[in-house]
Structures are given as structure tokens and as C-alpha cells.
Amino acid sequence: MVRRSKPIKRSDEDLSKSEKTRKDILCAAARLFRYEGYYATTMRDIAQKSGVEAGSIYYHFQSKDEILSEVLDIGVRELYEQVKRIVRSAEENEKDFRKTFAQLVDTHLTYLLTDSDFTSANIRNYPMLSGEARAPHRELRAAYAGVWSDFLNDARRAGQLRSDISVSAMRQFILSAMNWTVEWYDVKKYPVQMLSERMCKLILDGMCTSGRINTGILKSGAGVSIQTPEPVGKAAHTRAEILRAAARVLRDSGYKATTLRLIAAEANMKAGSVYYHFSSKEAIVDNVLNAGLSDLLSGVSAAVEGFDEPCNHHARIATAIWTHMDFLFKASEFTSANIRSYGMLPNHLRKRHWAIRHEYGRLWDRILRDAQDDDAIRSDIKIVPLRQVMLGALNWTVEWFDPDKAGTAGYLSLSEFSEMLIKLLLEGICERENVADGDRAGFRLSQQTP
């Protein structure tokens, strides 16, 4: 039974003065948590944003944790109720699977990107919270996932979805692709509906033109690793260990919660000793972020260089995906730290790393455009949105996939997991034999927009 909390009333006319103040506080907190992060936001910030005296906020909430808990609950509950209504209506009216799927995707993205600071605050902050802070919200999140699972299971029984990949894996893939958009999509430039249409196209039918891809050839060239020179001298070894420790702390706690004291403790050294090697936390984070994307860029570049022209573009794309996942989970501690923390960094810190992020994006654009030029992927998909959605689906896996559970019943190894993602991205979630050319044509997207 999903725990129910008191909903926020929409009309201020229905609220008492105390209720209106409470609502204002929650709305202010949701916006701050969305853009600044929970750890970077203080009670004073929330009070100032909501227009109440700093001390008065405690009349309505005992702590920032209590505010966070309500923000997280509202963020999922409103979305859950709306998605549940859409699925129920589709069942009652026997609505077409693809139309319902498109409506669900559009609803999730609209809440996430435009309608609700609460939903965005939930998605951006939940992964960085402690197990204790997450615990009260697991039931509701599981209920939301359950609505998607029931919908997808019904579609599979009707022969709409492929049968070689579990529904739970497909659901995670779909939610991952959508949730990562909070880190990159600019609603001021392009409407959410445009993103929804493009995402549905990729998720349902994949990027390839037709038929099943021969996954037996996809492992060719995968698993390329970059050999980092061993540091020479005691000082260089200590510096390297500090950076590795900082990457682990940054990955697990986020930028704001990462302190020099925590880094020193992780590196098993005194806090004061860190200053001998780095002038500040920001200097350490700069090094970690740069190493994370430098490793990834070098690794994927080296992997795809092994394909001579004319090349098997499907194998080349698969190899790039495989290598991206390898660096995300195994080859580099710095890559996962970069991916998990970048969205919550101060803008001035992010700007220093735009160049290398754009270089990595251009590498993928070239890989995908070469494939499209040779008709290996569909011509009705725009390359840049394809790359953004694809990398989003891959990057969000750091929030839910655990390679250490490989061997346990129901859990995949990193290799198996990567192969599954390759199939989903290249082929889509639908049973391809049931996708007619007319259906594909009906989902064509405009070539006039970016």
C-alpha cells in the first residue's frame, strides 16, 4: 500500500495563510534543490527564496530533511497519479500501444522538464542521498515503476514487444533515457513535445533500419583500455591516490558534500597534508573531472579507430557503446565521478570542462553520421538528439546498475548488460517483425529542426 501524503492544493484561494506559507516554502525548496542541489541549499536560502523570515521557517518545518522528504514525495506522487490515469484510460478504451506509450513518455518528460520543480528535484537529488533518506520514498518509486512494468507486460503479451529482454530491463532503459534529459535538454530552445517524439522513435524502433542485428560480431574490438603511466616518486604517488580517493567521494556524495576532510579520510591521510599537493577542493575536483572525460575520450577514440573503411557500422557503434560502459563502471574511477557529479557543479566549474565534453560529443556525432551516410542507421533520425538520448540512457545506468552483483540470480554481468543496451539502442524495444513500414513512416521526424 503506497503511503499517501497531503497533496499541495493548486489554488491559493483555498489555502489558509499558514498553508500558503508552507506551500511557498516547498515550492522554493523544490526550485533550489533542482538547480543548486540539496546539499548546496541552506534553510536560509529557502527562507529567502520563499519570502519568509529565516527563523519563521522552523514554525512550518523542523529541518531541511523534512522539507526534502516532502519535496521528494510530491515529485513522484503527482507524476505517478497522472501516469496511472493514462494507463487506466488506455485499458478502458483499448487505446493503441504506440499512442499510449507516446503519451506516457510526453507526460514524464513534461513533468520533469517544465511542469514540476518537484519532479526534477527528486530525479536530480535522490541518487546522492543516503540509504536512510531514500528509505521512505522507495515504496512510491516502486509503485511508479510498477505502472510502467504492468503496461509493458501487457504490450509483450499482445506481441508488441521483443521477448529476449526482460520487461524490468526495458523499463529501466526507458526511464534512464528520460531522466537524464534533466541534465542536458534546453526547454527554452525546443519544446518538450519535440523531444518526446524523437525519444519514442528511438526507444520503440531503435536506430537501425530493419531486421535484427547480428550481436555475435559486436564484441569485436570492445574492451579497449587506456594505460595510464605509473606516477614516479612518492609525491606523485600520493597525488594520484588523493585524486582516486576524491573521485570515489565525489561519485558517492556529490560536489557540495565532498570536503577535503572526507577526501583525506578516504585516502587514509591527514587533512592538512592534502594542501601540500592541492591548493583547494576545487583544484582537486578540476583534476578529477578532466581525468574522467579524458579517459573516456581516449578510450572510445582508440576503440573505434580499429575499424577500417568500409567498416561494419553496427559493430563500430556497438564497440563505442561497450567501451563507454567499460569506462563508466570499470576502467576509470574518474569517469563515473564526472558523470554523477557534473550536473550539480557550480557553473564556473562546469564551463572549464565544456570543451572536452563537446569534443566527446563530436566524436559520437562522427560515428553516427558515418553510419547514417552509409544507410546503416535510419535517415529520419537527427544525429545530435540521437547522441544525446543515447548517451543519457547509458549514463543514467550509474544510478541503478551494479556490476558487483553479477552471478547473483537475476543480475547481469557488465558484459551482458552492455550487450543488452546495444540491442535496445540499435533495435528498439518493439518486436521488429510486427513493425510495418507504414508504422515507421508514421513516426518520421522533421528534418528542419535540430
VENHU-V666067 format. One record per backbone hydrogen bond with DSSP energy under -1.0 kcal/mol. CO is the residue of the C=O (numbers start at 1). NH is the residue of the N-H. Records with the same first field share a line. If there is no record, write none. Layout:
CO: NH + NH
This chain:
11: 14
12: 15
16: 20
17: 21
18: 22
19: 23
20: 24
21: 25
22: 26
23: 27
24: 28
25: 29
26: 30
27: 31
28: 32
29: 33
30: 34
31: 35
32: 36 + 37
42: 46
43: 47
44: 48
45: 49
46: 50
47: 52
53: 57
55: 58
56: 59
57: 60 + 61
63: 67
64: 68
65: 69
66: 70
67: 71
68: 72
69: 73
70: 74
71: 75
72: 76
73: 77
74: 78
76: 80
77: 81
78: 82
79: 83
80: 84
81: 85
82: 86
83: 87
84: 88
85: 89
86: 90
87: 91
88: 92
89: 93
90: 95
96: 100
97: 101
98: 102
99: 103
100: 104
101: 105
102: 106
103: 107
104: 108
105: 109
106: 110
107: 111
108: 112
109: 113
110: 114 + 115
111: 116
116: 120
117: 121
118: 122
119: 123
120: 124
121: 125
122: 126
125: 128
126: 129
130: 134
131: 135
134: 137
135: 138
137: 141
138: 142
139: 143
140: 144
141: 145
142: 146
143: 147
144: 148
145: 149
146: 150
147: 151
148: 152
149: 153
150: 154
151: 155
152: 156
153: 157
154: 158
155: 160
156: 159
160: 431
166: 170
167: 171
168: 172
169: 173
170: 174
171: 175
172: 176
173: 177
174: 178
175: 179
176: 180
178: 181
179: 182
180: 183
181: 184 + 185
186: 189 + 190
191: 195
192: 196
193: 197
194: 198
195: 199
196: 200
197: 201
198: 202
199: 203
200: 204
201: 205
202: 206
203: 429
204: 430
207: 378
213: 215
214: 217
217: 220
219: 222
233: 237
234: 238
235: 239
236: 240
237: 241
238: 242
239: 243
240: 244
241: 245
242: 246
243: 247
244: 248
245: 249
246: 250
247: 251
248: 252
249: 253
250: 254
259: 263
260: 264
261: 265
262: 266
263: 267
264: 269
271: 274
273: 276
274: 277 + 278
280: 284
281: 285
282: 286
283: 287
284: 288
285: 289
286: 290
287: 291
288: 292
289: 293
290: 294
291: 295
292: 296
293: 297
294: 298
295: 299
296: 300
297: 301
298: 302
299: 303
300: 304
301: 305
304: 307
311: 313
312: 316
313: 317
314: 318
315: 319
316: 320
317: 321
318: 322
319: 323
320: 324
321: 325
322: 326
323: 327
324: 328
325: 329
326: 330 + 331
333: 337
334: 338
335: 339
336: 340
337: 341
338: 342
341: 344
342: 345
346: 350
347: 351
350: 353
351: 354
353: 357
354: 358
355: 359
356: 360
357: 361
358: 362
359: 363
360: 364
361: 365
362: 366
363: 367
364: 368
365: 369
366: 370
367: 371
368: 372
369: 373
370: 374
371: 376
372: 375
382: 386
383: 387
384: 388
385: 389
386: 390
387: 391
388: 392
389: 393
390: 394
391: 395
392: 396
394: 397
395: 398
396: 399
397: 400 + 401
402: 405
403: 406
405: 408
408: 411
413: 417
414: 418
415: 419
416: 420
417: 421
418: 422
419: 423
420: 424
421: 425
422: 426
423: 427
424: 428
425: 207
426: 208
429: 162
431: 434
432: 435
436: 440
437: 441
438: 442
440: 443
441: 444
